Amino acid sequence: MSSAAQIDAGRVAEARSGRAARDIPDWMRIALNGTVIVVFWNHLWFADLSDRSLLEAAESGSLLTQGIFIALALAMGAALWRLGLERLRPLMSWPILLCAGWLALTILTSVEPLLSIRRAILLLIAAMLAAGVLVVARSARQFALTLAASALIIVISSFLAVALVPQLSVHSAFDVQAEPDHAGLWRGIFPHKNEAGSVMVILILVGLYVAATLSRFTGWVIVLLSAIFLVGTNSKTAMATVPVILAVTGLCQVFRGPWLRALLLVAPILTFSILSIGSIFLPPVKDVLELLLKDASFTGRSEIWQFAVDNILVRPVQGWGYGAFWLTERTMYGSATISTWVNGARHAHNAFLDTALTTGLPGLGIALLVYLYGPLRDLNRIAGARTIDPTTMLFIRLWFFAMISASFESVLFNGNNPTCCMVMLAIFGLRMRTQHALVRR
């Protein structure tokens, strides 16, 4: 993310290279970035969950999703070309390049290469759009304005949907992919209440950023509306993460030592991971969960986690191929012995397991370099022992939310997921800020 000082530094660098920056009008910057952000958060409004075609294998993907992302990629590509592709150079770090290379390799060894290619293209486009938003935004204030407008569009539309078209915005007993006890829970313009809950958490974090950067009133309105809708979704995982995010990142402003900050951020991530995967591998953890929770299986997730682990062991090095396992005919119809819950699962409900399942155990190790080591290193370079500025704090909160959500949802390599898109934006934003900080010094 660029502040005014960072923009000036970038112009100085361009002047030294003998190339003047070609500008884009502010309204075009806001329109492009706003559209991208709204699409990141939700691009398939008003899904009819009573449609039985949702139960079929989805190897072909959504033509609408593909069309939207390709159109945005062309628009963002034109903007980046005009502003200068060299602005993306900070993202060429060795963990990111290594991760991209391994993903490409898993496509070659995939059990469904064409399917892996199609889904990898969507991820690549989402990554390019996330990086492009940071380049196109002229300043932190303009970035906050764009986020505020996008957040209000999403949350107000969700409230209106619940009020005006509840058959398309509230879970019912006729939903083919939802549990019976979901009936009556809000999902707004989203296809599922858990996805709505995740986006509302993101909007709460955005609202806090808007309050600190642009307008206190507008920011707190976004926070309040998003929190109310979050309660309406009854998304337990999402609601549980909000106080953890605010408490831990708040402590990072108090305790400024790099190692202590890293410990504060990593400890909850490890804790959530142990509570999730540990419930099927560690009997003491399972016993404790059975004492504390009404449902120690995390709504049936333990069954799908065990299924994922069993299949990781079948192809532990190369994995099954990026995006080439869930919602394929092999998974949905390949065995009569696995349960309907596992057959119809869209992902492993655990990002770490999904990464190992599709890219192998080496891919999981490389992903941890990108998603865990890289952001912590960049935070130390940006803030050191100083107070964390609002933009960096937004990126850290978005990253932290994704990492603790990763124990229950597949949010790391899914370009069709709002949390995945925002964590890529956060990681890229942290990378860019390290380079700008070096220029200022």
C-alpha positions, 0 to 999 in steps of 0.5 A: 500500500502506498502512502503519499511519501511512498508515491513520491519515492516511487516517482523519484525512482522513475525519474532516475530511470528516465521514465515519467509515470503515466497517470490514471484519473482518481475516479478510474482508480477508485472504480477499478479497485472498488469493483475488484474488491467487491468481486473479491468479497462476493461475485455470485450474488443470490445463489439458489441453494435449492438447486439440485445441480449443486450436488453434481461434480463441478470440474467445469467451473463457473463460466460467470466466475471465469468471465468476471475474473478475465474481464477484471484481469484485462482491465487491471493489466491495462492499468498496471501497464500504464502505471509501470510493471516495475512497481510489482518488482517487490513481490519477486521474493524468493518464497513467493517465486519458490511457491509459484514454481512448486505450484507449476510443478504440481500442475504437471504431475496432477491427476487432472492436469487440465482441471489444475490448469483452469483452477490455477489460472483463476488463482493467478488472476486473483493474485494479479488483481490483489497486487494491482489494487495496491499499485493502482491506489494512489494513497492510503486515504484513497485505498480507505475510501475505496474499501469503505464504499465497497464495504457499504455496498456489500453490507447494505445489500446483504441487509436488503436481501434478508428483508426483501428476498429472504428465499435467496438470502436466508438458509432454509430447510430446502437448501441441498448443501446446508445442514437442517439446523442452518434454517433461518440463519442469514447469508445475505447475498452470499452462497453460505452463512459461513462465507457471509460470516467470514466477509463480515469479519473482514468488513469489521477489520476494514471499518476499523481501518477506515475509522483510523484513516479516513472517517471515524463515523463511516468506519464505525458504521461499517463495524456496527452493521457488519457485527450485527450481520455477523451475529445473524449468520451465527457463524461460530468460527468467524465470531470466535476469531474477532476478539482473538484478532483484536486482542492479539493485534492490540497487544502487538502495539503494546509489546514491540519486540520483534520476537515477542510480536512473532510469538503473540501472532504465531501462538494462536495459529498453532493453538487453533491448528492443534485444536482442529487436526489434534482432535483426530490425532491426539487423544488428550486433545480430543478428550478435552474437546469432548468435555468443553464442546457440545460437538467435538467433531466441529460439525463433522469436520473431523470425518473429512479431515481423516479422509484428507489425511488418508489421501495425503498418504497416497501421494505425499510428495507431489499431491493430487494436483492443484485443485484436482481433488475435491468436487471431481468425479473421483471424490464424489462417485469414486467410492461407495464406502465414504459418507455423503458429507465427504462425497459432497465436500467442496474442500477439506475445511482445513487449508493446511490439509488441503495444501498438502493434499493438492501440492504434497508435503513439500508444497505445504512447507513452501506455503508456510514460508510464504504465509507464515515466515514472510509476513512476520519477517516483513512486519519486523522490517516495516515496524521494528520496535515501533508502533504499527501504522494503520495500513500495516495493521490492516494487513496484519489483521487480515493475514492473522484472520486468514491464518487462524481461519485456515484450521477450519476453512481452505483459505490459502490457495483458493482464488474463489474465496474472499479470505484467500483474496484478502490474505494475498492482498495483505501479504503483497501489501506487507512486501511492498511496504518493506521496499518503500520503508527502505527507500525512505531511509 
